[in-house]
Structures are given as structure tokens and as C-alpha cells.
Amino acid sequence: MNVIIKHIKLIERIDQLVRLKSTGTPEALACRLGISKTKLYRTISTMKALNAPVIYDVALKSFVYEQNVGFRFGFYEQKEFRNKKLTNTA
């Protein structure tokens, strides 16, 4: 699998666990994902660079988002564009 796709899938998995507030400690999360703690922190740093408001909550023992955000990577059909295109050609 392409390195970029692997990294995106890793971010998607971390995002899912953060939303569920069930990452566990950084050590536990790294073990769960099968990566080093260093790679985990690098990936979280990348997420933060992409504006993810992720922090570690000591009381919950989990990474969490400070505010509601969404993460989506990939291509999808834009219905608005398609509808406008159909309207303009009619």
C-alpha cells in the first residue's frame, strides 16, 4: 500500500478513537495501532498542523478534541456542482 494512503488511514483510525474518547494512554494507543510512540506523536503533530484541536485529557486518559471537528480525506461527488452544471446546460 502507498505510504501516503497508510498515513491517511492511520490518521482516520486515530480520529475515530479520539471521537470515541477511547484512545487510552499514548503508550496504549501506540501499542494498539502497532506503531512506536514517536510515530504516534508525529502523526498527532501532523493532525494538529491540519488544524485538529487534539489534546490529551489526563482525567479521561484519552486524546480528545477541544471542539467538534470533522475529518474527511478523499474524493466525493459534489451534488451542488452537478446540479448547477445540469441547470446551466438546460
Secondary structure, 3 states (H helix, E strand, C coil): CCHHHHHHHHHHHHHHHHHCCCCCCHHHHHHHHCCCHHHHHHHHHHHHHCCCCEEEECCCCEEEECCCCCCCCCCCCCHHHHHHHHHHHC
